[in-house]
Amino acid sequence: MSDRGNSLVSEDEIDKDRRRFLITTTAGVGTVGAIGAALPFVLSLQPSERAKAIGAPIEVDISKLEPGQRIIETWRGQPVWVMRRTEETLKDLESMGDFLRDPKSDVHREQQPPYAKNIARAIKPEYLVIIGVCTHLGCSPTYLPKDTPSTLGGEWKGGFFCPCHGSKFDLAGRVFKGVPAPSNMVVPPYHYLTDTLILVGEDGDANS
């Protein structure tokens, strides 16, 4: 009897151990399953590369952008330039009118949102947000500062030069007279999420 009693106690303990093991394992599998199910949902909240390519807005952090510097991002498969202009640059923009084809952005109004229809072509004059594509045949212009050799002409005060066919734009993306490009460079829709974070690809309520 004694041996049989010990045997029964031992089997009970084994059964309890099995139950504990099964409960723990099942709970663990359930947790992993829940995480696995949640992960695709969380990832779905983030814009995919394909979504960005077809037009999902992009955020651009300008907190570390120094005067004279430029950030290059991609939106809708095109380069987006965000440039911080100096006070000297902004003063130069005011004196460029005689050299430009459309200095007040009146001819091709669709090249910029209404809130960027000004000399600086920007919400905040200090920051230029523009599509980095020449309006002639779609080449990407090169940034050339004010002190570039005078082969670009005495009126050159810094801007963008297209190496494909020689089109020139000032530092507001306004096209010069007498070049192949027919219109100013495009300013995309954008607005400020904070003082240092820009959302490109979407108008803000305050900008409408």
C-alpha positions as CSV (number, residue, x, y, z in Angstrom):
1,M,0.0,0.0,0.0
2,S,2.8,2.4,1.0
3,D,4.6,1.9,-2.3
4,R,1.3,2.3,-4.3
5,G,0.5,5.5,-2.3
6,N,3.9,7.0,-3.2
7,S,3.4,6.0,-6.8
8,L,0.0,7.8,-6.9
9,V,1.5,11.0,-5.3
10,S,4.3,11.0,-7.9
11,E,1.8,10.7,-10.8
12,D,-0.3,13.6,-9.4
13,E,2.8,15.8,-9.3
14,I,3.7,14.8,-12.8
15,D,0.2,15.7,-14.0
16,K,0.3,19.0,-12.3
17,D,3.7,19.7,-13.8
18,R,2.3,18.9,-17.3
19,R,-0.7,21.2,-16.8
20,R,1.6,24.0,-15.7
21,F,3.8,23.4,-18.7
22,L,0.8,23.4,-21.1
23,I,-0.7,26.5,-19.6
24,T,2.6,28.4,-19.7
25,T,3.3,27.2,-23.3
26,T,-0.2,28.2,-24.5
27,A,0.1,31.6,-22.9
28,G,3.5,32.2,-24.5
29,V,2.3,31.1,-27.9
30,G,-0.7,33.4,-27.5
31,T,1.5,36.4,-26.7
32,V,3.8,35.8,-29.6
33,G,0.7,35.4,-31.8
34,A,-0.7,38.7,-30.6
35,I,2.6,40.5,-31.2
36,G,2.8,38.9,-34.7
37,A,-0.7,40.0,-35.5
38,A,-0.1,43.5,-34.2
39,L,3.1,44.1,-36.0
40,P,1.7,44.2,-39.6
41,F,-1.0,46.7,-38.2
42,V,1.7,49.0,-36.7
43,L,3.7,48.8,-39.9
44,S,0.7,49.6,-42.0
45,L,0.4,53.0,-40.2
46,Q,3.8,54.0,-41.7
47,P,4.0,55.2,-45.3
48,S,5.5,52.5,-47.5
49,E,8.1,53.3,-50.1
50,R,5.5,52.7,-52.8
51,A,3.1,55.1,-51.1
52,K,5.8,57.7,-50.9
53,A,6.6,57.3,-54.6
54,I,3.0,57.9,-55.6
55,G,2.6,61.0,-53.4
56,A,2.4,60.3,-49.7
57,P,3.6,63.4,-47.8
58,I,7.1,63.4,-46.4
59,E,8.5,65.1,-43.3
60,V,11.7,67.2,-43.5
61,D,13.6,68.1,-40.4
62,I,15.3,71.5,-40.8
63,S,16.5,71.8,-37.2
64,K,20.2,71.4,-38.2
65,L,20.0,73.3,-41.5
66,E,22.5,76.2,-41.5
67,P,22.3,79.3,-43.7
68,G,23.4,78.5,-47.2
69,Q,22.8,74.7,-46.8
70,R,20.4,72.5,-48.6
71,I,18.6,69.3,-47.8
72,I,17.6,66.9,-50.6
73,E,14.7,64.5,-50.1
74,T,12.4,62.6,-52.5
75,W,8.7,63.0,-53.1
76,R,6.7,61.4,-55.9
77,G,10.0,60.2,-57.3
78,Q,11.4,63.7,-57.7
79,P,14.1,65.5,-55.7
80,V,12.8,68.1,-53.2
81,W,15.2,70.8,-52.1
82,V,14.8,72.6,-48.8
83,M,17.3,75.4,-48.7
84,R,18.0,77.9,-45.9
85,R,18.7,81.3,-47.4
86,T,20.8,84.0,-46.0
87,E,19.7,87.6,-45.4
88,E,21.9,88.7,-48.3
89,T,20.2,86.2,-50.6
90,L,16.8,87.5,-49.7
91,K,17.9,91.1,-50.4
92,D,19.3,89.9,-53.8
93,L,16.0,88.4,-54.8
94,E,14.4,91.8,-54.7
95,S,16.8,93.1,-57.3
96,M,16.5,90.3,-59.8
97,G,13.3,91.3,-61.5
98,D,14.7,92.8,-64.7
99,F,16.6,89.5,-65.5
100,L,13.7,87.1,-64.9
101,R,10.9,85.9,-67.2
102,D,8.3,85.7,-64.5
103,P,9.5,87.5,-61.4
104,K,6.1,87.7,-59.7
105,S,4.9,84.3,-60.7
106,D,2.0,85.7,-62.6
107,V,2.5,83.9,-65.9
108,H,2.4,80.3,-64.6
109,R,0.4,80.5,-61.4
110,E,0.2,76.7,-61.2
111,Q,4.0,76.5,-60.5
112,Q,3.4,77.3,-56.8
113,P,0.6,77.2,-54.3
114,P,-1.1,80.6,-53.5
115,Y,0.8,81.0,-50.2
116,A,4.1,80.8,-52.1
117,K,3.2,83.4,-54.7
118,N,5.7,86.1,-53.5
119,I,9.2,87.1,-54.2
120,A,10.7,84.5,-51.9
121,R,8.2,81.9,-53.2
122,A,7.9,80.5,-49.7
123,I,5.8,80.5,-46.6
124,K,8.8,81.6,-44.5
125,P,11.2,83.7,-46.7
126,E,14.2,82.1,-45.1
127,Y,13.4,78.6,-46.3
128,L,12.9,77.6,-49.9
129,V,11.0,74.4,-50.6
130,I,11.2,73.5,-54.3
131,I,11.2,70.5,-56.7
132,G,14.8,70.3,-58.0
133,V,13.9,69.7,-61.6
134,C,14.4,72.0,-64.6
135,T,11.1,73.0,-66.3
136,H,12.7,72.5,-69.8
137,L,13.3,68.8,-70.1
138,G,13.4,67.6,-66.6
139,C,17.1,67.6,-65.8
140,S,18.3,68.4,-62.3
141,P,20.0,71.8,-62.0
142,T,23.2,72.4,-60.1
143,Y,23.4,74.9,-57.2
144,L,26.0,77.6,-58.0
145,P,26.6,80.2,-55.3
146,K,27.0,83.9,-55.8
147,D,30.8,83.8,-56.1
148,T,30.7,81.5,-59.2
149,P,33.0,82.8,-62.0
150,S,31.3,85.4,-64.2
151,T,30.6,83.0,-67.1
152,L,27.0,83.0,-66.0
153,G,26.8,86.8,-66.4
154,G,27.2,89.8,-64.2
155,E,23.6,89.5,-63.0
156,W,24.3,86.1,-61.4
157,K,23.8,86.3,-57.6
158,G,23.6,82.6,-56.9
159,G,21.0,80.1,-58.0
160,F,20.5,77.0,-60.0
161,F,22.1,76.2,-63.4
162,C,20.9,73.3,-65.6
163,P,23.9,71.7,-67.2
164,C,21.7,70.0,-69.9
165,H,20.7,73.1,-71.9
166,G,21.9,76.1,-69.9
167,S,18.7,77.2,-68.2
168,K,19.2,79.4,-65.1
169,F,17.1,80.0,-62.1
170,D,17.6,82.4,-59.1
171,L,17.5,81.3,-55.5
172,A,13.7,81.4,-55.5
173,G,13.6,79.1,-58.5
174,R,12.5,81.9,-60.8
175,V,13.7,81.4,-64.4
176,F,15.9,83.8,-66.2
177,K,15.1,85.4,-69.5
178,G,16.6,84.0,-72.7
179,V,17.0,80.4,-71.6
180,P,15.2,77.2,-72.8
181,A,13.2,76.7,-69.6
182,P,9.7,78.2,-70.1
183,S,8.7,78.7,-66.5
184,N,9.8,78.9,-62.8
185,M,10.6,75.8,-60.9
186,V,7.8,74.1,-59.1
187,V,7.0,74.8,-55.4
188,P,5.2,71.7,-54.0
189,P,2.4,71.9,-51.5
190,Y,3.8,72.0,-48.0
191,H,3.3,73.4,-44.5
192,Y,5.0,73.6,-41.2
193,L,4.2,71.0,-38.5
194,T,6.5,72.8,-36.1
195,D,9.1,75.5,-36.4
196,T,11.6,72.9,-37.5
197,L,9.5,70.2,-39.2
198,I,8.0,70.6,-42.7
199,L,5.5,68.3,-44.3
200,V,6.0,68.3,-48.0
201,G,3.1,67.1,-50.2
202,E,0.2,68.5,-48.3
203,D,-1.3,72.0,-47.8
204,G,-1.9,73.1,-44.2
205,D,-5.2,74.6,-43.1
206,A,-3.4,77.9,-42.3
207,N,-2.0,78.0,-45.8
208,S,-5.2,77.4,-47.7
